[in-house]
Amino acid sequence: MTQAPNTRALDEYMEEMVRALHAAVSRAMPHVNDEPELVDQALQDCAEILEVVLDGNVSEWLGSPKA
């Protein structure tokens, strides 16, 4: 079976997104009880990251010209 084009680049991009989500959550968790503003910001960051992923604009992620 041949690999689909841009699979590696897509995997790398998705890995970056997962790492960004992990970082936002890790930054907020120790402050759940004492800094609600920080937690709210982390949740907003996560929502924005997930919105980009769910939009699914792969051409934009990979820097490809738009069709």
C-alpha positions in Angstrom: 0.0 0.0 0.0 1.4 3.4 -0.9 1.4 6.3 1.5 -1.0 9.1 0.8 0.7 12.4 -0.2 1.6 14.8 2.6 0.9 12.1 5.3 4.1 12.9 7.2 3.4 16.6 7.1 -0.1 16.1 8.3 1.0 13.8 11.1 3.6 16.4 12.2 0.9 19.2 12.2 -1.5 17.1 14.2 1.3 16.3 16.6 1.9 20.0 17.1 -1.8 20.5 17.8 -1.9 17.8 20.4 1.2 19.2 22.0 -0.4 22.6 22.2 -3.5 21.2 23.8 -1.4 19.3 26.3 0.6 22.4 27.1 -2.5 24.5 27.7 -4.1 21.9 30.0 -0.8 21.3 31.8 -0.4 25.0 32.4 -3.9 25.4 33.8 -4.4 22.3 36.0 -2.2 23.3 38.9 -4.3 26.6 39.1 -7.8 25.2 39.0 -8.6 26.4 42.5 -6.5 29.6 42.8 -6.4 31.3 39.4 -9.7 30.9 37.5 -8.6 33.5 34.9 -5.6 31.4 33.9 -7.9 28.3 33.6 -10.4 30.2 31.5 -7.6 31.4 29.2 -6.3 27.8 28.8 -9.8 26.6 28.0 -10.2 29.3 25.4 -6.8 28.4 23.9 -7.9 24.7 23.7 -11.2 25.7 22.1 -9.4 27.8 19.4 -6.9 24.9 18.7 -9.8 22.4 18.4 -11.7 24.8 16.1 -8.7 24.9 13.7 -8.5 21.2 13.7 -12.3 20.7 13.3 -12.3 23.2 10.4 -10.1 20.7 8.6 -8.4 23.2 6.3 -5.6 20.8 5.4 -4.3 22.9 2.5 -3.8 25.8 4.9 -2.0 23.6 7.5 0.4 22.3 4.9 0.9 25.6 3.2 -0.6 24.3 -0.1 -2.2 26.7 -2.5 -6.0 26.8 -2.1 -8.0 24.9 -4.6 
